[in-house]
Amino acid sequence: MTKCTGFAPISRPDARVLILGTLPSVKSLAEHQYYAKPQNAFWKIMGDIVGAGPDLPYKDRLEQLKENRIALWDVCATAEREGSLDAAIRAPQPNDFATFFKTHRDIERICFNGKTAEKLFRHHVGIKMPHVTLPSTSPAHAGMGYRQKLIHWRKALRG
């Protein structure tokens, strides 16, 4: 097993929504970018909703999220995993959400990028605020098409 360490949150203090994934993929870790795998629909969805699409430089995508008061992070600070599949995550250690929520008091809801993120958060942290579990943007979640995913994500982020 390989020990993986996630990234710092992308946020500003007045964020109103927190999007949580599980742990960056192997490609994301190598590129030092959230959702770096081109097949992952995350940035395409963010482009359609808030203008933070994959055609923008990464830094500009992050700024666009922040301007829209969207914070981005992962449930796991560290975990052991071979490959990139969420099912392979072992020995997860959660991020410091107590400190995050103390410094981000405007968070109204958590949007989980897939069921595994919600499950890990529930098990290791607990959920004390409104939340929605969204269809994963991962290419491994092929059971739902892009348009359907976009509808769910748009409703959650604009709701």
Backbone hydrogen bonds, N-H to C=O, Kabsch-Sander energy under -0.5 kcal/mol:
donor,donor_aa,acceptor,acceptor_aa,energy
2,T,81,R,-0.8
4,C,2,T,-0.5
4,C,79,A,-3.6
6,G,77,A,-2.8
10,I,72,L,-2.8
11,S,9,P,-0.7
15,A,12,R,-2.1
16,R,69,R,-2.8
17,V,69,R,-1.7
18,L,109,R,-2.1
19,I,17,V,-0.5
19,I,71,A,-3.0
20,L,18,L,-0.5
20,L,111,C,-2.5
21,G,73,W,-2.0
29,L,25,S,-2.8
30,A,26,V,-2.2
31,E,27,K,-2.3
32,H,28,S,-1.4
33,Q,28,S,-1.8
36,A,33,Q,-0.8
40,N,37,K,-2.1
41,A,137,T,-2.6
45,I,41,A,-2.8
46,M,42,F,-2.7
47,G,43,W,-2.0
48,D,44,K,-2.1
49,I,45,I,-1.8
50,V,46,M,-2.8
51,G,46,M,-0.6
51,G,47,G,-1.2
52,A,46,M,-1.6
56,L,53,G,-1.9
60,D,57,P,-0.6
61,R,57,P,-2.0
62,L,58,Y,-2.2
63,E,59,K,-2.0
64,Q,60,D,-2.2
65,L,61,R,-2.1
66,K,62,L,-2.4
67,E,63,E,-2.7
68,N,64,Q,-1.3
68,N,65,L,-0.5
69,R,66,K,-2.1
70,I,65,L,-2.4
71,A,17,V,-3.3
71,A,69,R,-0.5
72,L,10,I,-2.5
73,W,19,I,-2.3
75,V,21,G,-2.4
76,C,22,T,-2.4
77,A,93,Q,-3.4
78,T,93,Q,-1.5
79,A,4,C,-1.8
80,E,90,R,-3.3
81,R,2,T,-2.6
83,G,81,R,-0.5
88,A,85,L,-1.5
89,I,86,D,-1.8
90,R,80,E,-3.0
93,Q,78,T,-2.9
95,N,75,V,-2.4
97,F,95,N,-1.6
100,F,96,D,-1.7
101,F,97,F,-2.9
102,K,98,A,-1.4
103,T,99,T,-1.6
104,H,100,F,-0.7
106,D,13,P,-0.6
107,I,104,H,-1.3
108,E,16,R,-3.8
109,R,16,R,-1.3
110,I,130,P,-2.0
111,C,18,L,-3.0
112,F,110,I,-0.6
112,F,132,V,-2.8
113,N,20,L,-3.1
114,G,112,F,-1.8
114,G,134,L,-1.2
118,E,114,G,-1.4
119,K,115,K,-2.6
120,L,116,T,-2.8
121,F,117,A,-2.3
122,R,118,E,-2.8
123,H,119,K,-2.3
124,H,120,L,-2.7
125,V,121,F,-2.8
126,G,121,F,-2.8
128,K,126,G,-0.6
132,V,110,I,-2.2
134,L,112,F,-2.7
134,L,132,V,-0.7
141,H,138,S,-1.5
142,A,140,A,-1.3
144,M,141,H,-0.5
149,K,145,G,-2.1
150,L,146,Y,-2.9
151,I,147,R,-2.0
152,H,148,Q,-1.9
153,W,149,K,-2.7
154,R,150,L,-3.0
155,K,151,I,-2.1
156,A,152,H,-2.0
157,L,153,W,-2.4
158,R,154,R,-2.2
159,G,155,K,-1.5
